[in-house]
Amino acid sequence: MPTNEKEYNGNLFDQLSVVERIERAAKSGNMDNVIAEIEILKMEINRKLYQKPPLSE
């Protein structure tokens, strides 16, 4: 469990990196359903990452 916002954000950036790598691979194989699911995952991660107000407030 992350102990502070910086660590939590680092975890989210790592998740986003993994999703982006999978997305790149899926696009090269023309997998539209996988790409759509990945877009949903990216939105969920970004929603947590850029939440208002930040956790530190």
C-alpha positions as CSV (number, residue, x, y, z in Angstrom):
1,M,0.0,0.0,0.0
2,P,1.4,3.4,-1.0
3,T,2.3,5.6,1.9
4,N,2.1,9.0,0.2
5,E,0.7,10.6,-2.9
6,K,4.1,10.5,-4.8
7,E,4.3,6.8,-4.3
8,Y,0.7,6.3,-5.4
9,N,1.2,8.4,-8.5
10,G,4.3,6.4,-9.3
11,N,2.3,3.2,-9.2
12,L,-0.3,4.7,-11.5
13,F,2.3,5.9,-14.0
14,D,3.7,2.3,-14.0
15,Q,0.2,0.9,-14.7
16,L,-0.3,3.4,-17.5
17,S,3.1,2.5,-19.0
18,V,2.1,-1.2,-19.1
19,V,-1.3,-0.4,-20.6
20,E,0.4,1.7,-23.3
21,R,2.8,-1.1,-24.2
22,I,-0.1,-3.5,-24.6
23,E,-2.0,-1.0,-26.6
24,R,1.0,-0.7,-29.0
25,A,1.1,-4.4,-29.5
26,A,-2.7,-4.7,-30.0
27,K,-2.7,-2.0,-32.6
28,S,-0.1,-3.8,-34.6
29,G,-2.4,-6.9,-34.7
30,N,-5.6,-4.9,-35.5
31,M,-7.4,-6.0,-32.4
32,D,-10.2,-3.4,-32.1
33,N,-11.9,-4.9,-29.0
34,V,-8.6,-5.1,-27.1
35,I,-7.9,-1.5,-28.0
36,A,-11.3,-0.3,-26.8
37,E,-10.8,-2.1,-23.5
38,I,-7.4,-0.5,-23.1
39,E,-8.8,2.9,-23.6
40,I,-11.2,2.3,-20.7
41,L,-8.3,1.2,-18.5
42,K,-6.3,4.3,-19.4
43,M,-9.3,6.6,-18.6
44,E,-9.7,4.8,-15.2
45,I,-6.0,5.2,-14.4
46,N,-5.9,8.9,-15.5
47,R,-9.0,9.6,-13.4
48,K,-7.1,8.4,-10.3
49,L,-3.9,10.1,-11.3
50,Y,-5.4,13.5,-11.9
51,Q,-8.1,13.5,-9.3
52,K,-9.4,16.8,-7.9
53,P,-8.5,17.6,-5.2
54,P,-5.2,15.7,-4.9
55,L,-4.7,13.3,-2.0
56,S,-2.3,15.6,-0.3
57,E,-4.8,18.4,0.3
